[in-house]
Amino acid sequence: MKRLSLGLALCLSMGLPAAAAAEPVLRVGVVDGSPPCSYQVAGVWRGLAVDLWNRVATREQLPYVVSEWPSVRQMLEASREGRLDVAVGCINVSPDRLQRYRFSLPFQEDGLAVMVVKSRLDLGRSFLGALLTPTLLQLLGGYLVAIALLTGLTLRLEARNHPPAGSRHHSLRHISKVFQVLATGPGSNTIVATIRGNGIVILAYLVRIVSASLLVGYLTVNVAGEIQGKATGAIRSPADLRGLRVGVRSGTVSEALLKELNAGGTGAKVTIVPLANIRAGGELLASRRIDALVGDNLQLSHLLLQEEAKGFLPSLALEGIRPESQAFAFSPALPETTTDRIDQAISALKRSGVVSELRQQATTPVPPQTR
C-alpha cells in the first residue's frame, strides 16, 4: 500500500482555516487507474469522485490524508476493518456490498457497459450490407417509378411544344433529358411551356422532397441502427460474453458479474482477464488480446472519448447493465456526526448542480499532455 501523508499541511493547501486543525484527520483511500472517477496526473489525484470529496471536505472543513489502494475490494475491506475512514470513488452500492459495508448518501447512479472493437474494413462491409436491404431498394424504386410516370405525363402534355425528332436515338435522348430534369430539378423551364406542364414540375418537386425525407429518415434510424448492431458483433446480452476473453478490473462489480456468468452456466466460460486499470483494457482491445471490456458505463464512455487508436473503432455493445447507486464507503467506527456532515454536503452539492457539473467535466476529452 502506497501512502501519501499530507497531515495538517493539507489544511493550508485546501485553504481551510486554522480551526480546522482541531478536527480529527480522516484517513481517505483512493484507487488509481479508474478514470474519470479517480486517477493520478503528475502525482495529483483527479477525477469526479476525488473532486467531489475535495468539495465536501472543503465545505465541512475536514482535514484528511490520502492513501492509495491497489483495488476497490481491498479499499472496501480496509474501511470495514477500520483502517480507513472514508473510501473515495464511484463505488457501486450492490446488494452484497450493502450487507457488508457502510455507505454515504449516493451521489449518482450508473450501470455497467461492454466495450468491443471493430475494424474499419468490417465497419465498411457492415455499412454496404445495411444499404442493400429490400426496404431501401423499395424506396428508391418507388421514387424512380413516380418520376418515370411524371416524365410520361410531361411528354404527353408538352408534345406540341417539344415534339420529338424522327430518329429513335433522338427520342430516347429527349425522354432521358425530361426524366433527368424532373428527378433533379434544375432546367425545368426548358421542358415545359404550359400551365399544366408547370403543375407537373411542381408535383415532381413534391415527390423529390418527400422521397428525400423518407430516405434520410430510413438511413438515420434503420441503417445506422443496423450498422451499430453489426459493429458490436453477436453481443446482445451479458450471457453472450461466455466463451470470450473479457477484460475487467479486479474487485469490482464488473468482475462479480462475470463470475456469476461462469457459476450459473453449463456451457462455455468467460475467460476473465484482470486489468491494472481501465485504460489498459483499451490497449488490450486495440491489440485484440481481449474480445471485450466490461466496466462502469461512465468509465467506458470516458475511455471511448479518449481513445485515439488507429485501425479499429471501439463501441459500446451494451449499456446500462444492472444500474446501481454509487457512493463513498465509511468505516463503521466513523462518528455519526461526521457521516451526517458528509451526507448533508453531498446532498447540497447534488441539489446545487455541482455533481452534474463534475460528471459533465469527467466525460470531456483530456488533452494528450495530461494523460
GUTI-407364 format. One line per 5 residues: number of its first residue (from 1); their letters; for each residue y, x, z of N, C-alpha, C. Coordinates in pm, whole numbers, plus 50000, padded with zeros to 5 digits. Layout:
<finus>
NUM> a> Y:X:Z:Y:X:Z:Y:X:Z  ...
</finus>
This chain:
<finus>
1> mkrls> 49881:50084:50000:50000:50000:50000:50124:50087:50000  50212:50067:49906:50334:50142:49895:50444:50067:49968  50508:50131:50069:50608:50064:50149:50746:50121:50119  50841:50032:50100:50978:50070:50074:51061:50028:50194  51091:50119:50289:51164:50085:50410:51312:50080:50381
6> lglal> 51372:49968:50413:51514:49951:50390:51593:49945:50521  51531:49890:50625:51594:49886:50757:51727:49817:50758  51809:49857:50852:51938:49793:50868:52034:49830:50756  52003:49938:50685:52089:49973:50571:52089:49863:50467  51980:49787:50461:51972:49678:50366:52076:49571:50396
11> clsmg> 52103:49551:50524:52203:49452:50561:52337:49486:50498  52373:49616:50505:52501:49658:50449:52500:49646:50298  52387:49685:50233:52379:49678:50087:52383:49535:50038  52336:49440:50120:52338:49300:50083:52472:49235:50117  52559:49309:50181:52687:49253:50216:52682:49163:50336
16> lpaaa> 52580:49177:50424:52569:49092:50541:52656:49148:50651  52710:49061:50735:52792:49107:50846:52709:49182:50948  52777:49261:51033:52706:49343:51131:52627:49259:51228  52670:49132:51249:52598:49046:51343:52457:49019:51297  52434:49031:51163:52300:49004:51111:52200:49106:51160
21> aaepv> 52251:49223:51204:52160:49325:51252:52084:49281:51375  52137:49179:51443:52069:49128:51562:51947:49045:51524  51942:49001:51401:51828:48923:51355:51704:49012:51346  51586:48957:51376:51463:49035:51354:51448:49071:51206  51407:49192:51180:51391:49237:51041:51260:49183:50988
26> lrvgv> 51267:49102:50884:51148:49040:50827:51074:49138:50737  50944:49133:50742:50858:49213:50654:50823:49127:50533  50873:49167:50418:50859:49088:50295:50769:49162:50197  50670:49093:50145:50578:49152:50047:50608:49102:49907  50592:49192:49809:50615:49160:49669:50506:49228:49586
31> vdgsp> 50467:49164:49476:50368:49220:49384:50438:49258:49255  50414:49378:49208:50477:49426:49084:50399:49376:48963  50461:49389:48846:50393:49359:48720:50371:49213:48694  50458:49128:48748:50443:48984:48731:50573:48923:48678  50625:48975:48567:50748:48917:48513:50721:48776:48459
36> pcsyq> 50816:48685:48470:50953:48706:48515:50973:48673:48662  50865:48669:48740:50877:48631:48881:50909:48751:48970  50836:48860:48955:50861:48979:49036:50814:49102:48959  50904:49199:48946:50871:49324:48878:50980:49426:48913  50950:49551:48883:51046:49658:48912:51104:49715:48784
41> vagvw> 51234:49741:48786:51302:49809:48677:51379:49925:48737  51340:50046:48704:51404:50167:48756:51407:50166:48909  51296:50121:48969:51286:50121:49115:51353:50005:49184  51412:49914:49107:51481:49798:49165:51398:49673:49139  51378:49594:49245:51300:49472:49231:51382:49365:49160
46> rglav> 51321:49301:49060:51387:49196:48983:51292:49078:48970  51343:48970:48914:51260:48854:48886:51311:48728:48953  51262:48614:48906:51304:48484:48956:51280:48472:49106  51158:48503:49151:51124:48487:49292:51203:48584:49378  51218:48707:49330:51292:48809:49406:51439:48771:49418
51> dlwnr> 51498:48727:49306:51639:48687:49309:51660:48567:49400  51565:48472:49396:51576:48356:49483:51569:48398:49630  51475:48487:49663:51465:48533:49801:51592:48605:49844  51648:48687:49758:51773:48756:49791:51884:48657:49824  51890:48549:49749:51993:48448:49776:51967:48377:49908
56> vatre> 51839:48349:49934:51805:48285:50061:51842:48377:50178  51802:48504:50167:51829:48598:50275:51979:48619:50296  52054:48624:50187:52199:48640:50198:52262:48517:50262  52217:48400:50220:52272:48276:50272:52246:48261:50422  52124:48298:50463:52086:48282:50604:52103:48410:50685
61> qlpyv> 52156:48516:50624:52180:48642:50692:52052:48695:50760  51949:48708:50676:51818:48753:50723:51793:48895:50674  51796:48996:50759:51762:49132:50717:51612:49144:50693  51573:49231:50602:51430:49243:50573:51400:49379:50512  51275:49416:50515:51224:49532:50444:51118:49485:50346
66> vsewp> 51106:49557:50237:51015:49516:50129:50897:49613:50122  50778:49558:50102:50660:49640:50077:50588:49587:49954  50536:49678:49876:50467:49642:49752:50318:49627:49778  50257:49525:49719:50115:49497:49737:50045:49495:49602  49921:49540:49598:49851:49554:49469:49812:49421:49404
71> svrqm> 49797:49315:49482:49756:49188:49424:49808:49074:49510  49813:48955:49449:49857:48836:49521:49760:48804:49634  49631:48821:49609:49532:48790:49712:49553:48877:49836  49570:49007:49816:49590:49096:49931:49721:49065:50003  49823:49029:49928:49950:48996:49991:49938:48868:50074
76> leasr> 49868:48769:50023:49848:48645:50098:49766:48670:50224  49663:48752:50212:49582:48783:50330:49665:48857:50435  49753:48945:50390:49840:49016:50484:49933:48919:50556  49982:48818:50485:50068:48719:50551:49987:48634:50649  49863:48600:50612:49780:48519:50701:49744:48595:50828
81> egrld> 49723:48726:50816:49687:48809:50931:49807:48856:51012  49928:48820:50969:50047:48857:51044:50101:48994:51012  50047:49061:50909:50100:49192:50871:50223:49179:50782  50250:49060:50732:50370:49029:50656:50430:48901:50712  50562:48892:50707:50628:48769:50750:50646:48672:50634
86> vavgc> 50681:48726:50517:50704:48642:50400:50644:48710:50277  50564:48636:50202:50512:48683:50073:50595:48619:49964  50664:48701:49886:50758:48651:49786:50696:48661:49647  50703:48553:49574:50651:48548:49438:50640:48404:49394  50603:48384:49268:50575:48248:49219:50430:48217:49254
91> invsp> 50406:48189:49382:50271:48174:49435:50227:48029:49423  50119:48005:49350:50069:47869:49332:50012:47815:49461  50054:47694:49495:50005:47628:49616:49884:47543:49576  49772:47609:49553:49649:47541:49515:49584:47478:49639  49494:47380:49620:49432:47314:49737:49361:47411:49831
96> drlqr> 49289:47510:49775:49217:47603:49863:49314:47695:49936  49424:47733:49871:49524:47816:49938:49596:47737:50047  49618:47609:50021:49688:47527:50119:49610:47517:50249  49479:47531:50241:49396:47527:50361:49400:47658:50439  49432:47767:50370:49423:47899:50433:49558:47958:50471
101> yrfsl> 49663:47922:50397:49791:47990:50416:49901:47890:50449  50011:47945:50499:50129:47866:50536:50238:47891:50431  50290:47784:50373:50383:47797:50261:50521:47743:50294  50617:47792:50219:50754:47743:50228:50769:47614:50148  50888:47561:50148:50919:47449:50060:50903:47495:49915
106> pfqed> 50830:47423:49831:50815:47466:49691:50950:47472:49620  50966:47571:49534:51092:47582:49460:51077:47550:49312  50953:47540:49263:50933:47497:49125:50787:47458:49106  50758:47399:48991:50621:47363:48955:50588:47427:48822  50466:47477:48812:50424:47543:48688:50273:47527:48673
111> glavm> 50227:47536:48550:50084:47530:48524:50036:47659:48460  49909:47661:48425:49851:47778:48359:49856:47760:48208  49850:47872:48138:49851:47870:47992:49753:47974:47940  49718:47960:47814:49627:48053:47746:49699:48109:47624  49707:48240:47616:49770:48305:47501:49664:48368:47412
116> vvksr> 49679:48350:47283:49591:48412:47184:49679:48474:47076  49618:48546:46985:49693:48606:46874:49625:48572:46743  49704:48575:46639:49652:48554:46504:49728:48646:46410  49658:48708:46318:49724:48800:46224:49812:48721:46128  49910:48789:46070:49999:48723:45975:49923:48676:45851
121> ldlgr> 49821:48751:45812:49741:48710:45695:49668:48580:45726  49609:48570:45845:49540:48448:45882:49636:48330:45892  49758:48357:45941:49856:48250:45951:49897:48200:45813  49909:48295:45717:49943:48254:45581:49833:48169:45519  49709:48206:45546:49598:48125:45494:49598:47987:45557
126> sflga> 49628:47980:45685:49635:47851:45752:49746:47765:45693  49858:47829:45660:49970:47755:45602:49933:47697:45466  49871:47780:45382:49831:47731:45250:49727:47621:45261  49633:47638:45354:49532:47535:45373:49592:47405:45422  49695:47416:45507:49759:47295:45558:49840:47224:45450
131> lltpt> 49893:47301:45354:49969:47238:45246:49881:47159:45151  49761:47212:45126:49672:47148:45029:49592:47037:45095  49663:46939:45146:49598:46824:45210:49618:46700:45123  49528:46602:45129:49542:46481:45046:49674:46407:45068  49720:46403:45192:49842:46328:45220:49962:46388:45148
136> llqll> 49974:46521:45155:50087:46585:45088:50077:46569:44936  49958:46583:44882:49941:46565:44738:49971:46422:44696  49938:46325:44781:49969:46185:44750:50120:46162:44750  50190:46224:44845:50336:46209:44848:50401:46267:44723  50357:46387:44685:50412:46449:44565:50376:46370:44439
141> ggylv> 50251:46325:44432:50207:46246:44317:50283:46116:44305  50307:46048:44418:50382:45923:44416:50524:45943:44367  50585:46054:44407:50722:46082:44362:50725:46106:44211  50632:46186:44162:50629:46215:44018:50600:46089:43936  50514:46003:43985:50485:45878:43913:50609:45789:43908
146> aiall> 50682:45781:44020:50803:45699:44023:50906:45752:43925  50924:45885:43918:51019:45943:43823:50974:45920:43679  50842:45927:43655:50790:45903:43520:50819:45760:43476  50802:45663:43566:50832:45523:43533:50980:45505:43503  51065:45570:43584:51209:45559:43560:51249:45629:43430
151> tgltl> 51176:45735:43395:51202:45803:43268:51172:45709:43150  51057:45644:43156:51023:45549:43050:51123:45436:43040  51169:45384:43153:51267:45276:43152:51401:45322:43096  51439:45446:43130:51565:45500:43077:51559:45516:42926  51448:45568:42875:51434:45585:42730:51439:45451:42657
156> rlear> 51387:45350:42722:51386:45218:42658:51526:45158:42656  51599:45171:42768:51732:45112:42776:51835:45190:42695  51813:45322:42683:51910:45407:42614:51863:45448:42475  51772:45369:42417:51716:45406:42286:51823:45410:42178  51920:45320:42184:52023:45318:42080:52121:45434:42093
161> nhppa> 52144:45477:42216:52241:45585:42237:52178:45723:42219  52048:45733:42243:51980:45861:42230:51848:45841:42156  51855:45805:42030:51730:45784:41955:51657:45916:41936  51529:45915:41961:51452:46038:41945:51443:46078:41798  51433:46206:41770:51418:46256:41632:51278:46227:41581
166> gsrhh> 51260:46255:41451:51135:46219:41388:51016:46302:41433  51038:46430:41462:50925:46516:41495:50871:46485:41635  50741:46501:41649:50677:46476:41778:50722:46578:41882  50741:46704:41838:50785:46809:41930:50924:46777:41985  51014:46733:41900:51148:46697:41945:51143:46579:42040
171> slrhi> 51055:46483:42014:51043:46367:42101:50994:46407:42240  50894:46494:42249:50844:46538:42379:50949:46616:42455  51028:46697:42381:51132:46773:42447:51240:46680:42502  51272:46575:42427:51371:46478:42473:51321:46405:42597  51193:46366:42598:51135:46296:42714:51133:46387:42836
176> skvfq> 51094:46513:42815:51090:46606:42929:51228:46632:42985  51330:46632:42897:51466:46652:42945:51510:46537:43034  51483:46414:42991:51519:46297:43072:51443:46299:43204  51315:46335:43200:51235:46343:43323:51294:46447:43419  51332:46563:43366:51388:46671:43448:51519:46628:43512
181> vlatg> 51604:46563:43436:51734:46521:43489:51716:46419:43600  51629:46322:43580:51606:46220:43683:51539:46279:43807  51455:46381:43787:51385:46441:43901:51475:46533:43982  51570:46601:43914:51653:46699:43984:51795:46652:44011  51851:46569:43925:51986:46517:43948:52091:46568:43852
186> pgsnt> 52114:46698:43840:52222:46748:43754:52201:46710:43607  52311:46669:43540:52305:46636:43398:52282:46490:43369  52294:46403:43468:52266:46261:43444:52365:46198:43347  52484:46256:43335:52584:46200:43243:52547:46224:43097  52449:46309:43073:52411:46339:42934:52298:46251:42883
191> ivati> 52235:46173:42971:52119:46096:42926:52143:45946:42927  52254:45899:42988:52282:45755:42992:52425:45730:42949  52446:45616:42887:52580:45578:42845:52607:45431:42873  52515:45360:42934:52532:45217:42963:52532:45195:43114  52577:45076:43153:52578:45040:43294:52437:45033:43348
196> rgngi> 52347:44975:43269:52208:44967:43313:52145:45107:43326  52184:45196:43236:52135:45333:43246:52184:45402:43373  52312:45378:43408:52364:45434:43533:52290:45377:43655  52251:45253:43647:52172:45194:43756:52039:45263:43773  51977:45302:43661:51851:45377:43669:51873:45514:43734
201> vilay> 51984:45579:43699:52015:45709:43757:52034:45698:43909  52105:45592:43952:52124:45570:44096:51990:45544:44165  51905:45466:44100:51773:45438:44156:51690:45566:44168  51700:45654:44068:51629:45781:44074:51681:45867:44189  51813:45859:44214:51870:45934:44327:51813:45885:44459
206> lvriv> 51803:45752:44474:51746:45697:44597:51600:45738:44614  51526:45740:44504:51386:45783:44511:51378:45929:44556  51470:46012:44507:51469:46154:44544:51494:46174:44693  51599:46108:44745:51633:46132:44886:51527:46074:44980  51470:45959:44944:51364:45901:45029:51240:45989:45025
211> sasll> 51203:46036:44907:51085:46123:44895:51107:46254:44968  51229:46310:44958:51258:46435:45028:51248:46417:45179  51297:46303:45229:51288:46277:45373:51143:46266:45418  51061:46199:45339:50919:46186:45373:50849:46321:45371  50881:46403:45272:50818:46534:45262:50859:46625:45378
216> vgylt> 50988:46625:45412:51034:46707:45524:50971:46661:45654  50965:46529:45674:50902:46477:45795:50755:46515:45804  50685:46509:45691:50544:46544:45691:50525:46693:45721  50606:46778:45655:50593:46921:45678:50627:46959:45822  50726:46892:45878:50770:46925:46014:50666:46886:46117
221> vnvag> 50611:46767:46103:50520:46714:46205:50375:46750:46177  50326:46712:46060:50183:46727:46033:50142:46870:46000  50210:46932:45904:50171:47066:45862:50196:47167:45973  50313:47159:46039:50341:47252:46148:50241:47237:46261  50204:47113:46291:50104:47091:46396:49967:47144:46357
226> eiqgk> 49931:47127:46230:49801:47177:46185:49797:47328:46185  49910:47392:46146:49916:47537:46148:49901:47589:46290  49971:47524:46384:49962:47567:46523:49819:47553:46574  49754:47444:46535:49616:47425:46578:49524:47531:46523  49542:47566:46396:49459:47669:46336:49493:47806:46392
231> atgai> 49623:47828:46424:49663:47958:46474:49605:47987:46610  49576:47883:46687:49520:47903:46820:49368:47901:46819  49310:47898:46701:49165:47907:46693:49096:47782:46743  48979:47802:46805:48898:47689:46849:48921:47655:46996  49027:47706:47057:49054:47680:47199:49130:47549:47212
236> rspad> 49061:47448:47257:49121:47316:47278:49123:47277:47424  49045:47346:47506:49039:47319:47649:48995:47447:47719  49012:47455:47851:48967:47576:47922:48820:47608:47899  48736:47505:47878:48593:47529:47857:48567:47612:47732  48659:47610:47636:48641:47688:47513:48658:47838:47535
241> lrglr> 48697:47877:47656:48709:48020:47687:48574:48084:47712  48470:48002:47731:48336:48057:47754:48292:48139:47633  48236:48255:47661:48191:48344:47555:48299:48438:47505  48421:48426:47558:48531:48511:47513:48565:48616:47619  48632:48721:47575:48686:48821:47667:48827:48777:47705
246> vgvrs> 48846:48749:47831:48971:48690:47876:49036:48780:47981  49161:48818:47955:49235:48900:48050:49303:48813:48154  49302:48859:48280:49362:48782:48389:49395:48878:48503  49500:48847:48577:49535:48928:48692:49446:48892:48810  49403:48993:48882:49313:48972:48994:49383:48898:49108
251> gtvse> 49307:48813:49176:49359:48744:49293:49450:48628:49263  49452:48580:49139:49540:48470:49101:49459:48342:49081  49529:48229:49071:49460:48103:49043:49403:48104:48902  49458:48187:48814:49403:48201:48679:49263:48260:48686  49245:48362:48769:49112:48420:48787:49017:48319:48849
256> allke> 49069:48239:48944:48985:48136:49008:48937:48034:48905  49022:47999:48809:48983:47906:48703:48867:47962:48622  48875:48088:48584:48769:48149:48504:48639:48158:48583  48648:48188:48712:48528:48195:48795:48464:48057:48809  48546:47953:48814:48491:47817:48819:48418:47783:48690
261> lnagg> 48474:47828:48576:48407:47803:48449:48271:47873:48445  48265:47996:48495:48137:48069:48496:48037:48008:48592  48087:47952:48702:47996:47894:48802:47948:47756:48762  48026:47684:48681:47991:47546:48652:47914:47523:48525  47904:47622:48438:47835:47601:48311:47703:47676:48302
266> tgakv> 47617:47629:48213:47488:47695:48193:47485:47777:48066  47590:47767:47985:47592:47840:47858:47653:47977:47873  47729:48017:47770:47792:48149:47770:47895:48159:47882  47910:48279:47935:48004:48303:48044:48132:48366:47989  48238:48350:48064:48364:48417:48032:48354:48562:48078
271> tivpl> 48388:48653:47990:48397:48793:48029:48536:48818:48086  48545:48829:48218:48674:48842:48286:48718:48988:48282  48834:49013:48224:48890:49148:48214:49007:49158:48312  48992:49230:48423:49102:49241:48521:49220:49317:48462  49341:49271:48496:49464:49332:48445:49548:49383:48560
276> anira> 49612:49498:48538:49705:49551:48638:49834:49472:48639  49878:49427:48521:49998:49345:48510:49989:49261:48384  50078:49165:48374:50070:49068:48265:50104:49132:48131  50191:49235:48131:50226:49300:48005:50107:49376:47948  50022:49429:48036:49902:49497:47989:49813:49401:47911
281> ggell> 49815:49273:47950:49738:49174:47876:49788:49158:47734  49921:49163:47716:49975:49155:47581:49933:49272:47496  49926:49391:47556:49882:49509:47482:49735:49500:47443  49654:49446:47535:49512:49430:47503:49491:49327:47393  49573:49221:47393:49565:49123:47286:49602:49185:47152
286> asrri> 49706:49268:47153:49752:49331:47030:49644:49419:46970  49570:49488:47055:49465:49578:47007:49331:49507:46994  49328:49376:47017:49207:49293:47005:49096:49337:47100  49135:49394:47214:49034:49429:47314:49002:49312:47406  49084:49209:47401:49052:49082:47466:49081:48972:47364
291> dalvg> 49018:48857:47385:49035:48745:47293:49142:48648:47338  49170:48645:47467:49269:48552:47520:49325:48607:47651  49440:48555:47688:49507:48594:47812:49543:48468:47888  49507:48462:48016:49537:48345:48099:49634:48384:48208  49736:48303:48227:49835:48328:48331:49924:48208:48350
296> dnlql> 50021:48220:48438:50117:48112:48457:50191:48085:48328  50221:47957:48306:50293:47918:48184:50425:47994:48170  50498:48006:48280:50626:48076:48277:50608:48223:48240  50506:48286:48296:50482:48428:48268:50447:48451:48121  50359:48368:48067:50318:48388:47929:50429:48349:47832
301> shlll> 50510:48250:47867:50625:48216:47782:50723:48331:47780  50742:48395:47895:50829:48512:47904:50771:48627:47820  50642:48650:47830:50578:48756:47752:50591:48728:47603  50581:48601:47566:50593:48561:47426:50730:48597:47371  50834:48580:47453:50970:48613:47410:50991:48763:47400
306> qeeak> 50927:48838:47489:50949:48982:47494:50866:49059:47391  50760:48997:47340:50665:49069:47255:50729:49112:47124  50717:49237:47092:50772:49291:46967:50661:49354:46882  50536:49320:46914:50425:49381:46840:50430:49341:46693  50382:49430:46607:50379:49405:46464:50235:49387:46417
311> gflps> 50217:49303:46317:50085:49283:46261:50007:49169:46324  50058:49110:46431:49991:48994:46489:50096:48902:46550  50060:48777:46566:50152:48676:46618:50092:48612:46742  50149:48634:46860:50098:48567:46980:50143:48422:46984  50061:48338:47040:50096:48197:47055:50023:48142:47177
316> laleg> 50073:48032:47229:50012:47967:47344:49918:47858:47295  49789:47882:47312:49690:47785:47267:49686:47664:47359  49703:47686:47488:49703:47578:47587:49819:47599:47681  49879:47489:47727:49986:47496:47825:49968:47385:47927  50027:47406:48044:50028:47301:48146:49893:47272:48208
321> irpes> 49803:47373:48213:49673:47353:48277:49691:47355:48429  49640:47256:48497:49644:47248:48642:49783:47275:48700  49881:47193:48667:50016:47216:48721:50017:47208:48874  50082:47305:48937:50088:47313:49083:50226:47360:49126  50262:47326:49249:50388:47374:49306:50377:47523:49333
326> qafaf> 50491:47590:49331:50497:47732:49362:50596:47756:49475  50561:47847:49565:50641:47867:49685:50620:48008:49737  50692:48041:49846:50666:48163:49921:50560:48133:50027  50499:48237:50080:50399:48221:50187:50455:48281:50315  50428:48213:50428:50476:48257:50559:50360:48307:50645
331> spalp> 50392:48397:50734:50297:48435:50838:50285:48320:50939  50167:48294:50992:50155:48189:51095:50240:48218:51218  50269:48347:51239:50346:48384:51358:50497:48378:51336  50541:48353:51214:50685:48346:51189:50744:48225:51261  50849:48243:51340:50905:48131:51417:50946:48015:51328
336> etttd> 50925:47895:51380:50957:47775:51303:51106:47764:51274  51187:47816:51363:51331:47813:51338:51367:47894:51214  51298:48007:51195:51324:48091:51077:51272:48024:50951  51152:47967:50957:51097:47899:50838:51183:47778:50800  51235:47707:50899:51322:47593:50869:51449:47638:50797
341> ridqa> 51505:47749:50842:51625:47801:50776:51596:47840:50632  51481:47902:50611:51444:47941:50474:51422:47818:50387  51352:47718:50441:51326:47596:50364:51456:47523:50331  51547:47516:50427:51674:47449:50403:51756:47523:50298  51749:47657:50299:51821:47734:50198:51761:47710:50059
346> isalk> 51628:47707:50050:51563:47679:49921:51603:47541:49871  51603:47442:49961:51641:47306:49922:51784:47302:49870  51874:47371:49939:52015:47372:49897:52032:47442:49762  51959:47552:49740:51969:47624:49614:51908:47545:49499  51803:47468:49527:51748:47381:49424:51847:47272:49387
351> rsgvv> 51906:47211:49489:51998:47100:49466:52123:47144:49391  52170:47265:49416:52291:47315:49351:52265:47368:49210  52140:47370:49168:52107:47416:49033:52082:47565:49022  52084:47636:49134:52064:47781:49129:51923:47815:49082  51823:47742:49131:51684:47770:49092:51665:47747:48942
356> selrq> 51723:47639:48890:51714:47613:48747:51782:47723:48666  51894:47772:48718:51964:47881:48650:51883:48009:48651  51819:48039:48763:51735:48158:48770:51616:48146:48676  51559:48027:48667:51445:48008:48577:51488:48027:48431  51605:47977:48398:51654:47994:48261:51679:48141:48230
361> qattp> 51737:48213:48326:51760:48356:48307:51629:48431:48293  51526:48385:48364:51398:48455:48361:51327:48443:48227  51364:48343:48147:51297:48322:48018:51378:48372:47901  51486:48447:47929:51563:48507:47821:51510:48648:47794  51512:48694:47667:51459:48826:47636:51529:48937:47712
366> vppqt> 51451:49035:47756:51504:49150:47828:51534:49261:47727  51653:49324:47732:51683:49435:47640:51578:49546:47652  51541:49609:47539:51434:49710:47542:51456:49821:47642  51584:49864:47665:51606:49978:47752:51581:49945:47899  51570:49814:47934:51548:49776:48073:51403:49745:48103
371> r> 51315:49761:48006:51176:49724:48029:51103:49836:48102
</finus>
